[in-house]
Amino acid sequence: EADIYQTPRYLVIGTGKKITLECSQTMGHDKMYWYQQDPGMELHLIHYSYGVNSTEKGDLSSESTVSRIRTEHFPLTLESARPSHTSQYLCASSAKYGTEGGDTQYFGPGTRLTVL
Amino acid sequence: AQKITQTQPGMFVQEKEAVTLDCTYDTSDPSYGLFWYKQPSSGEMIFLIYQGSYDQQNATEGRYSLNFQKARKSANLVISASQLGDSAMYFCAMREQGGSEKLVFGKGTKLTVNP
């Protein structure tokens, strides 16, 4: 069973606030990912990381930023939240390709963000 | 071009019956992986089953099996003996080896299991 955690689970915040969504995993996985998902829709990759000090933008343009200072921690930050940022944000991690189960991404429980 | 297509926005099945959720994919990469995830109303994504492009046999995990037809580029999920707790969104996803190993998701199928 995957051990990946996200906080907060739910967040309601006003426009213009700075927010950080936390994601941590205890599996020692090198790769971590952030996805954005609107209700009832598919997931879109917004950021990913192959390891410490490695971050890349995903397929969907996002105003958020990420950092990867520690293997286990991959926070996502919005400097100035807007109503268009209202969505669910899902964090995932996976081991190196070629290791057992390395292909599989395991997801955290998600953060449902509402910006008023 | 959409790489993962799930043509069934919604499916209904009676409890204890089997159901097939369709997924077709598009890739020119000879090495790829196919995944199915379940997303209950609580929002988390639960990994169900994986099929590698070079796997000779269809993947199975308990009540889940993957009907992999490589020539047709389809990877349908079969759930046997449906349970009420199977009601959820189901997403098919593909990872292309030649790229950055990112997952591309389909739009999902909402499965409802009726008692």
Chai-1 contact restraints between the chains, C-beta under 6 A:
chainA,res_idxA,chainB,res_idxB,connection_type,confidence,min_distance_angstrom,max_distance_angstrom,comment,restraint_id
A,E42,B,F105,contact,1.0,0.0,6.0,A-B,restraint_1
A,E42,B,K107,contact,1.0,0.0,6.0,A-B,restraint_2
A,L43,B,F105,contact,1.0,0.0,6.0,A-B,restraint_3
A,L45,B,K102,contact,1.0,0.0,6.0,A-B,restraint_4
A,Q88,B,G43,contact,1.0,0.0,6.0,A-B,restraint_5
A,D103,B,G33,contact,1.0,0.0,6.0,A-B,restraint_6
A,T104,B,F47,contact,1.0,0.0,6.0,A-B,restraint_7
A,T104,B,Y50,contact,1.0,0.0,6.0,A-B,restraint_8
A,Q105,B,L103,contact,1.0,0.0,6.0,A-B,restraint_9
A,F107,B,M45,contact,1.0,0.0,6.0,A-B,restraint_10
A,P109,B,E44,contact,1.0,0.0,6.0,A-B,restraint_11
A,G110,B,G43,contact,1.0,0.0,6.0,A-B,restraint_12
